[in-house]
Amino acid sequence: MSKRVAVILSGCGVYDGSEIYESVITLLQLDRAGAEVQCFAPNIEQMHVVNHATGEVDEGERRNVLVEAARLARGNIKALADARAEDFDAVILPGGFGAAKNLCDFATKGAELTVNDDLTRFIQAMHKAAKPVGLMCIAPAMVGKLFGDGVHFTIGNDLETASAIEATGAVHEPCPVNNICIDGAHHVVTTPAYMLAGTISEAASGIEKLVEAVLAQA
């Protein structure tokens, strides 16, 4: 029977939403593996909107995370509030700054971050049911808050960022772009992706392994 996987998006675009390449590679690998996928995103306003041509914040622009994420999902997306752990075997969170701005507030609060209530409810229900959770790029910033003290993760080799996340109780493991960190006790799989990747193929090398490991645990 096909594995049922939820993919949690945080908008559309690396600077204020989900990283597009990471999201597409994830969806492609899940499809190749025959998984049944449903995308979700919180139905909230983005922290801000960034002009991706200039990298500058557009102060007069307002966008909705769910509406923007629907671009990546080709419209096949649901509000995160509707996600139920009993409907899925696994969940994967691509990165992009949206993970640190819209799914949580790590981008502004660092170790004092809070996580979106709907995301917390869903992920902790998956964790309680011993179902695997995959996170990539900066998305692992939330693991200490979501899984508690002692959860192992990687964001690559950025010691300053890793230290801020470790202040939440998580334990960082340095990892190259083409590999993954597996915390078997917590059923958590992480990979650096564009925290380290210089090309889409480099990002894919770790993401493909993450998807494979998540499905193997599902």
Secondary structure, DSSP 8 states (H G I E B T S, - for coil): ---EEEEE---SSTTTS--HHHHHHHHHHHHHTT-EEEEEE--SB-S--EETTTTEE-TT---BHHHHHHHHTTT-EEEGGG--GGG-SEEEE--SHHHHHTSB-HHHHGGG--B-HHHHHHHHHHHHTT--EEEETTGGGGHHHHH-TT-EE---S-HHHHHHHHTTT-EE----TT--EEETTTTEEEE-GGGT-SSHHHHHHHHHHHHHHHHHH-
